């Protein structure tokens, strides 16, 4: 599909979600709202994993900091439950970006499993603060938000109104991230992912590119935390645990790294199995675990990534050859002859 076709398809799907979801049951309305929030978190992680080529286990820290900032300002300072909510959104995103800027200084010195371990360790430091700083965070009990913001006649305590707010932030995040990854800077991130050494030789500052991507990723994760605090009406150390980071990573892997929309698909599958299937059968974790194993084993590019790859493979086949691969071009033939193969 062309870029225009992809954009129009995504817009049509977003429009369908915006129209259909409010007319479903209250359970599905809340479920879709949660999916959209975690989709923002998954897309922020996909910016690192899918486009930059680095996997992080620290995104729970950014989500948790945005959520705790929202809860602390609402409960301790009675701020952010009105028009101040928009300032809290800005502060939550900035806090996520600032924390990512600090974490990135340490984490980006390493690669591979060492990078994973450093991001995990830094995230656990945030969990320790949330768990031990009782006077500020409520400790193990967390903080409960009594109500959602009110904008004049619009009460976000209404689940439909809050859904549309979350939907707006999700659509804005998807659009901004799409522009970011399609920009020359975003294409250079893909080049770093594919061949880091070559990009260094070409004169690119690889560390700075990864550092900026890490900060942008943290900003969107912080935004997701602000929205998550109000949809769950409580914030606790459970939001900052390793499980949250692993869930975000698996959402991206399941949907398809490097696609953005794949993170949305992954979050929808994970939350549907966790929230809906758990009401039907007690062995739902085995279904979810089995899906992860099968996806990684047989669809390493994720569900959406594999579908797109197959479409690209089919597109390079000439219709006139009956589905067979195109013959080698004249340039390829000359390269083969120069290599000594006749």
C-alpha positions as CSV (number, residue, x, y, z in Angstrom):
1,X,0.0,0.0,0.0
2,X,1.1,3.5,-0.7
3,X,1.7,6.0,2.2
4,X,-1.5,7.8,1.4
5,X,-3.5,4.6,1.5
6,X,-2.1,3.6,4.8
7,X,-2.9,7.0,6.3
8,X,-6.5,6.9,5.0
9,X,-6.9,3.4,6.3
10,X,-5.8,4.4,9.8
11,X,-8.0,7.5,9.7
12,X,-11.0,5.3,8.8
13,X,-10.3,2.9,11.6
14,X,-9.9,5.8,14.1
15,X,-13.2,7.3,12.9
16,X,-14.9,3.9,13.3
17,X,-13.6,3.6,16.9
18,X,-14.7,7.1,17.8
19,X,-18.2,6.5,16.5
20,X,-18.9,2.9,17.6
21,X,-17.2,2.7,21.0
22,X,-19.5,5.1,22.9
23,X,-22.5,3.0,21.8
24,X,-21.1,-0.2,23.3
25,X,-21.4,-1.5,26.9
26,X,-19.8,0.5,29.8
27,X,-17.3,-2.3,30.2
28,X,-16.1,-2.2,26.6
29,X,-16.0,1.6,26.8
30,X,-13.7,1.6,29.7
31,X,-11.7,-1.3,28.1
32,X,-11.1,0.7,24.9
33,X,-10.1,3.8,26.9
34,X,-7.5,1.7,28.7
35,X,-6.3,0.2,25.4
36,X,-5.8,3.7,23.9
37,X,-3.8,4.9,27.0
38,X,-1.5,1.8,26.9
39,X,-1.3,2.2,23.2
40,X,0.4,5.6,23.7
41,X,2.9,3.8,26.1
42,X,3.5,1.0,23.5
43,X,4.0,3.5,20.7
44,X,6.5,5.4,22.8
45,X,8.5,2.2,23.4
46,X,8.2,1.3,19.7
47,X,10.1,4.5,18.9
48,X,13.0,2.9,20.6
49,X,12.6,-0.8,19.9
50,X,11.2,-0.7,16.4
51,X,12.8,2.4,14.9
52,X,16.0,2.9,16.9
53,X,16.8,-0.8,17.6
54,X,17.1,-0.6,21.4
55,X,14.8,-2.4,23.9
56,X,14.0,-0.8,27.2
57,X,12.6,-2.3,30.5
58,X,12.3,1.1,32.1
59,X,9.1,2.6,30.6
60,X,7.1,1.8,33.7
61,X,9.1,4.5,35.5
62,X,8.0,7.2,33.0
63,X,4.4,6.0,33.1
64,X,4.5,5.8,36.9
65,X,6.0,9.3,37.3
66,X,3.3,10.9,35.1
67,X,0.6,9.0,37.1
68,X,2.1,9.9,40.5
69,X,2.5,13.5,39.6
70,X,-1.2,13.7,38.6
71,X,-2.3,12.0,41.8
72,X,0.0,14.0,44.1
73,X,-1.2,17.3,42.7
74,X,-4.8,16.2,42.8
75,X,-4.8,14.7,46.3
76,X,-2.1,16.7,48.2
77,X,-2.6,20.1,46.4
78,X,-6.1,19.8,45.1
79,X,-4.7,20.9,41.7
80,X,-5.4,19.6,38.2
81,X,-9.1,18.7,38.7
82,X,-10.2,21.7,36.6
83,X,-8.6,23.7,33.8
84,X,-5.3,23.0,35.6
85,X,-5.5,19.5,34.1
86,X,-3.9,20.8,30.9
87,X,-0.9,22.1,32.9
88,X,-0.6,18.7,34.6
89,X,-0.5,17.0,31.1
90,X,2.3,19.3,30.2
91,X,4.2,18.8,33.4
92,X,3.7,15.0,33.2
93,X,5.1,14.9,29.7
94,X,8.1,17.1,30.8
95,X,8.7,15.0,33.8
96,X,8.8,11.9,31.7
97,X,11.2,13.6,29.2
98,X,13.4,14.9,32.0
99,X,13.6,11.5,33.7
100,X,14.4,9.9,30.3
101,X,17.2,12.5,29.8
102,X,18.8,11.5,33.1
103,X,18.3,7.8,32.5
104,X,19.6,8.0,29.0
105,X,23.0,9.5,30.2
106,X,23.6,6.2,32.0
107,X,21.7,3.6,30.0
108,X,22.9,4.6,26.5
109,X,26.5,3.9,27.4
110,X,25.6,0.2,27.1
111,X,24.1,-2.1,24.4
112,X,22.0,-5.2,24.3
113,X,21.2,-7.0,27.5
114,X,23.3,-4.5,29.5
115,X,21.1,-1.7,28.3
116,X,18.1,-3.8,29.4
117,X,19.5,-4.3,32.8
118,X,20.4,-0.7,33.4
119,X,17.0,0.6,32.4
120,X,15.4,-2.1,34.6
121,X,17.6,-1.0,37.6
122,X,16.8,2.7,37.1
123,X,13.1,1.8,36.9
124,X,13.3,-0.1,40.1
125,X,14.8,2.9,41.8
126,X,11.6,4.8,40.9
127,X,9.5,1.9,42.3
128,X,11.5,2.0,45.5
129,X,10.7,5.7,45.9
130,X,7.0,5.1,45.2
131,X,7.0,2.2,47.7
132,X,9.0,3.8,50.6
133,X,8.1,7.5,50.4
134,X,4.9,7.0,52.4
135,X,4.3,10.7,53.2
136,X,4.2,11.7,49.5
137,X,3.1,8.6,47.6
138,X,1.0,6.7,50.1
139,X,3.4,3.8,50.1
140,X,1.9,0.4,49.3
141,X,-1.6,1.8,49.6
142,X,-1.0,4.3,46.8
143,X,-3.2,7.4,46.2
144,X,-6.9,7.5,45.3
145,X,-8.3,10.2,43.0
146,X,-11.8,11.0,44.2
147,X,-12.9,12.6,40.9
148,X,-11.9,13.5,37.4
149,X,-11.4,17.1,36.0
150,X,-14.4,19.3,35.2
151,X,-14.3,21.8,32.4
152,X,-17.3,24.0,32.8
153,X,-20.3,21.9,31.7
154,X,-18.0,19.0,30.7
155,X,-17.6,16.4,33.5
156,X,-14.9,13.9,32.7
157,X,-16.4,11.6,35.4
158,X,-18.6,10.6,32.5
159,X,-16.8,7.7,30.9
160,X,-17.9,8.7,27.4
161,X,-16.5,12.2,27.9
162,X,-13.2,10.8,29.2
163,X,-13.0,8.4,26.3
164,X,-13.2,11.2,23.8
165,X,-10.5,13.1,25.7
166,X,-8.2,10.0,25.7
167,X,-9.0,9.4,22.1
168,X,-8.0,12.9,21.2
169,X,-4.6,12.5,23.0
170,X,-4.1,9.1,21.3
171,X,-4.8,10.5,17.8
172,X,-2.5,13.4,18.5
173,X,0.3,11.2,19.8
174,X,-0.1,8.8,16.8
175,X,0.1,11.8,14.4
176,X,3.1,13.4,16.1
177,X,5.0,10.1,16.3
178,X,4.3,9.4,12.7
179,X,5.6,12.7,11.6
180,X,8.7,12.2,13.8
181,X,9.6,8.8,12.4
182,X,8.9,9.9,8.8
183,X,11.1,12.9,9.2
184,X,14.8,12.9,8.1
185,X,15.7,12.5,11.8
186,X,13.4,9.5,12.1
187,X,14.9,7.9,8.9
188,X,18.3,8.3,10.4
189,X,17.2,6.4,13.4
190,X,16.2,3.5,11.1
191,X,19.6,3.7,9.5
192,X,21.2,3.4,13.0
193,X,19.0,0.4,13.7
194,X,20.0,-1.3,10.5
195,X,23.8,-0.5,10.4
196,X,25.1,1.6,13.3
197,X,28.7,1.4,12.2
198,X,27.9,2.7,8.7
199,X,26.0,5.6,10.1
200,X,29.0,6.5,12.3
201,X,31.2,6.5,9.2
202,X,28.8,8.8,7.4
203,X,29.3,11.3,10.2
204,X,26.1,10.8,12.2
205,X,26.2,11.3,16.0
206,X,24.7,8.0,16.9
207,X,24.6,8.5,20.6
208,X,22.9,11.9,20.3
209,X,20.2,10.5,17.9
210,X,19.5,7.7,20.3
211,X,19.5,10.1,23.3
212,X,16.9,12.4,21.6
213,X,14.7,9.4,20.7
214,X,14.9,8.2,24.3
215,X,13.8,11.6,25.6
216,X,10.9,11.8,23.2
217,X,9.9,8.3,24.1
218,X,9.9,9.2,27.8
219,X,7.7,12.3,27.1
220,X,4.9,10.3,25.5
221,X,5.1,7.6,28.3
222,X,4.7,10.4,30.9
223,X,1.6,11.6,29.0
224,X,0.2,8.1,29.1
225,X,0.8,8.1,32.9
226,X,-1.3,11.3,33.4
227,X,-4.2,9.7,31.5
228,X,-3.8,6.4,33.3
229,X,-4.1,8.0,36.7
230,X,-7.6,9.3,35.9
231,X,-8.9,6.2,34.2
232,X,-7.9,3.9,37.1
233,X,-8.7,6.5,39.8
234,X,-5.7,5.3,41.8
235,X,-2.0,5.1,41.5
236,X,0.1,2.6,43.4
237,X,3.6,1.0,43.2
238,X,2.0,-1.7,41.0
239,X,2.1,0.8,38.1
240,X,5.9,1.1,38.3
241,X,6.7,-2.6,38.6
242,X,8.7,-4.7,36.1
243,X,5.4,-6.2,34.9
244,X,4.3,-2.9,33.4
245,X,7.5,-2.5,31.4
246,X,7.4,-6.2,30.2
247,X,3.7,-5.8,29.2
248,X,4.6,-2.7,27.1
249,X,7.5,-4.5,25.5
250,X,5.4,-7.6,24.7
251,X,2.6,-5.3,23.2
252,X,5.1,-3.9,20.8
253,X,6.6,-7.3,19.9
254,X,3.2,-8.9,19.5
255,X,1.8,-6.1,17.3
256,X,4.9,-5.5,15.2
257,X,8.0,-3.4,16.0
258,X,8.6,-0.4,13.7
259,X,5.0,0.1,12.7
260,X,3.5,2.3,15.5
261,X,0.1,0.9,14.8
262,X,1.4,-2.5,15.8
263,X,1.7,-1.3,19.4
264,X,-2.0,-0.4,19.3
265,X,-2.9,-3.8,18.0
266,X,-0.7,-5.4,20.7
267,X,-2.2,-3.4,23.5
268,X,-5.7,-4.3,22.3
269,X,-4.9,-8.0,22.3
270,X,-3.2,-8.0,25.7
271,X,-5.9,-6.0,27.5
272,X,-8.7,-8.0,25.8
273,X,-7.3,-11.3,26.9
274,X,-6.5,-10.0,30.4
275,X,-9.7,-8.1,31.1
276,X,-12.3,-10.0,29.1
277,X,-11.0,-13.5,28.8
278,X,-10.2,-13.6,32.5
279,X,-14.0,-13.3,33.2
280,X,-14.7,-16.4,31.3
281,X,-11.9,-18.9,32.1
282,X,-9.4,-19.1,35.0
283,X,-6.5,-20.2,32.7
284,X,-6.4,-17.1,30.6
285,X,-2.7,-16.4,31.4
286,X,-1.8,-19.6,29.6
287,X,-3.5,-18.3,26.5
288,X,-1.6,-15.0,26.7
289,X,1.7,-16.8,27.3
290,X,1.1,-19.2,24.5
291,X,0.4,-16.3,22.1
292,X,3.6,-14.6,23.1
293,X,5.6,-17.8,22.5
294,X,4.0,-18.6,19.1
295,X,4.4,-15.0,17.9
296,X,8.1,-14.8,18.8
297,X,8.7,-18.3,17.4
298,X,6.8,-18.0,14.1
299,X,6.1,-14.3,13.6
300,X,9.3,-12.5,14.8
301,X,8.1,-9.3,13.1
302,X,4.8,-9.3,15.0
303,X,1.3,-9.7,13.6
304,X,1.2,-6.5,11.7
305,X,4.9,-6.5,10.8
306,X,4.6,-9.9,9.3
307,X,1.5,-8.9,7.3
308,X,3.3,-5.8,5.9
309,X,6.4,-7.9,5.1
310,X,4.3,-10.4,3.1
311,X,2.6,-7.6,1.2
312,X,6.0,-6.1,0.3
313,X,7.2,-9.5,-0.8
314,X,4.1,-10.0,-3.0
315,X,4.6,-6.5,-4.5
316,X,8.0,-7.3,-5.9
317,X,6.7,-10.2,-7.9
318,X,5.8,-9.5,-11.5
319,X,2.3,-10.4,-12.6
320,X,3.6,-11.3,-16.0
321,X,5.8,-14.0,-14.6
322,X,3.0,-15.8,-12.8
323,X,4.1,-14.9,-9.3
324,X,7.8,-15.8,-9.9
325,X,10.5,-13.4,-8.8
326,X,11.5,-10.7,-11.2
327,X,14.6,-11.5,-13.3
328,X,17.8,-9.8,-12.3
329,X,18.4,-6.4,-13.7
330,X,21.2,-5.6,-16.1
331,X,23.1,-3.9,-13.3
332,X,22.8,-7.1,-11.2
333,X,24.0,-9.2,-14.1
334,X,27.1,-7.0,-14.5
335,X,27.9,-7.3,-10.8
336,X,27.6,-11.0,-11.0
337,X,30.0,-11.2,-14.0
338,X,32.5,-8.9,-12.3
339,X,32.4,-11.2,-9.3
340,X,33.6,-14.0,-11.4
341,X,30.4,-15.9,-11.8
342,X,29.3,-16.6,-15.3
